[in-house]
Amino acid sequence: VQLVQSGAELRNPGASVKVSCKASGYTFTSYYIDWVRQAPGQGLEWMGRIDPVDGHTKYAQKFQGRVTFTADTSTTTAYVELSSLRSEDTAVYYCNVDLGSEVWWGQGTQVTVSS
């Protein structure tokens, strides 16, 4: 099982960012993908999840209206897009999948919001 994320991003406040998570080694459409972030000096913060089989999403209330999860079954890749970025969104963003026996994590993507 592998979750490979896209590289670090630097954005200005007010911009958007889209991070990808390429999954392999398991049946992509059989498990939710969760997105979690960790800001500097803070704990993990759950952002929500997507069911790749039908695109159904669940967003943490804090991010509703600003975040969009998508999944491309043809490339087994999940995406998170966050808009109206502010400095507090500076964090490492992770995707993960719980296969029951083990939770697998992407390597993380650093997103820095700074003018």
N, C-alpha and C positions, 0 to 999 in steps of 0.2 A: 504494500500500500504506500502510495506517495501522494502528497499534496504539495505542489510546487507553486509558489506565489510569485507575482511580478515584483519588479525592483522598486527601490526607494523612490519616493516622489516628494517634490517641493512645490508648494502652491502658495499663492497670495491669498490673503483673507478675502472671502466672498466667492472664490473660485470653487470648482468641483474637482473631485478625484475619483478615479475608477481603478480598483485593485482586482486582479484576477487570481484564481486558485485552480490550477490544473490538477485534476484527480486521476489516479490510475491504480490498478491492482485490486479493484473491487467493482461491484456493479453499481455504477454511478446513480442509477435511478431508484435504488433500493433503500437509500439512507438520506436523512436530512443532512444538510451542511449548515453548521452554525458559524456565525462571525462574532469575534470577540476582539476587544482592543485593550491595550494597556498604555496608559499615559505615564510620563516620567514620574517615578516615585509613587505610583498608584497601583492598586490591584487590578485584576482582570475585570473587565466590564462586558457583559453580554449585550450584543447589539440586536440579535435576532437569528432567524433561521429560514432556510428555503427547502422545500421539497422539490428536488429536481424533476420528479416524474411529471408534475403538473404545474410547477412554478408557484405553488401556493406559498405564501410568505407569512411570517409572524415577526413583527418588529417590536423591540422594546419601546415603551411609551416615550422615553426620552428622545428617541431618534425619529419618531414618526413624522413624516412630512419632509424629512431631509435625507433619508436613506432609501436606497432601492437595491434589492437583491434580484439577480437574474441567474439563470443557469442555461447553458447550451449543451444539450445532450449529445449533439453531433461531435463536439470536441471535448466532452466531459469536463467542462470548465464552468466554475461559478464565479460570479462577479459581485462586488459591492461598490456602489457609487454613493458618495456622500457629497452633498451640495452645501452652498452657503457656508463654506469653511471658515472657522475662526481659530484663534490660537489654541483654544482648549481642545481642539481636535487633533493636535499634535500627539501622536501615539504610534505604537506598533500594532498593526492590524493582523489578526490571525483568522484563518479558516480552520475548522476542525470537523471530523466526522466520527461519530460513535458507532462502532461496528458491533457493539454488545460485549465482545470480549476485550476490546481495547479501544481507546480514543486516540485517533491519529490527528496530528497537527501539521499545518503548514509551517514554513520556516519563519514566517512573519514578514511584514512589509512596513518599513518606516515611512510614515507620512508626516511631513513637517509643514506647518502653516506659519508663514512668516513674511512680512513685507520687507 
